Amino acid sequence: MATCPIPTAPELDGANSEGVVSLTAVVPEALLTSMRGFIERHPNWDQYRLVQAALAGFLVQNGLQDRAVTRYYLANLFPTQTSFQEPNNC
């Protein structure tokens, strides 16, 4: 069985210099309707923040031990806590 290397974010199609990748997903209508309803009731959230929070939460809750992912997870849980934001590289 051959294995293929998993590319890092900048090597993926659509990645920019900050390591951000655009995703397209097909989701059940019930999830999309629920997501839209949540965003309408919580104007400080948008579809990008919601998907990032869901993905980071899933990964952290399922045992991934990656400091950057944990930071995204905590930053979305506690958005007013600046200590969970990405550090400045000064």
N, C-alpha and C positions, 0 to 999 in steps of 0.2 A: 504494500500500500504506500503510495507516494504522499508526501505531505507538502503543503504549500505554505510559504511564509505568510503570516498575517501582516499586511502593510500598516505602517503607522499613519496617523491622520493626514499629514502633508502629502503622503504618497497616493492617497485615495483620489478617485475622480471627484472633482468638484470641491476639493479642499482649498482653503485659502492659506495665506501665510501665518494665520493665527491658529491653525489646526482645527478650524471649524468646517464641518462637513454638512452638506444639505442632504436631507433624507426625504424620500417619498414613500408613503405607506398606504396600504389599503386597510381600512378599519371597518368593522361592522357599524351599521348606521346607528345602533343604540349607543355605541361609544362616542361617535361623533356628536350626536344630539346631546349627550350628557356633558361632553367637553364644552360645547357651545353654551349650554345652560350655566355651567360653572363659571365660565369666563364672563358671561353677562352679569352674574351675581357678584363677581369679584373683579372689579375693573383694574386692579393692580396686577392681574395675571393676564397673560396672552398665551396663544397656542404654543409658542416656543418655550416659554418658561414651564408650562404645564408638562410638555413632553420631556423636557430635560429633567424636571423633578421626578416624573414617573420612571424614567429610565435609570437615573441615578439611585432612586429609592429601591427599585427592583434589584439592581446590582449589589448595593450595600446590604440589603436584607437577605440576599442569597449568598453572602459570604465573600464578596469581592473585597480585597484589602488593598485599595489604591487611594493614596492620600488625596489626589486631585478629584477623584470621583466622590469621595466622602465629603470634601469641601463643597462641591456642587450640591450634594444632598443636604448638608446642614445649612448652606446659604439659602436654599429654598424653604426649608422648615422655619428658619429664623432670619427673615430678610432684613430686619433692622440691626442685626449683629454684624458689625463691620469686620469682626475678627474672623468670620468665615469666608469673607471675600478673597479673591485671588490677591496674593501679596504683590506689592510693587517691587520690581526688581531694581531698586536703586542702590 
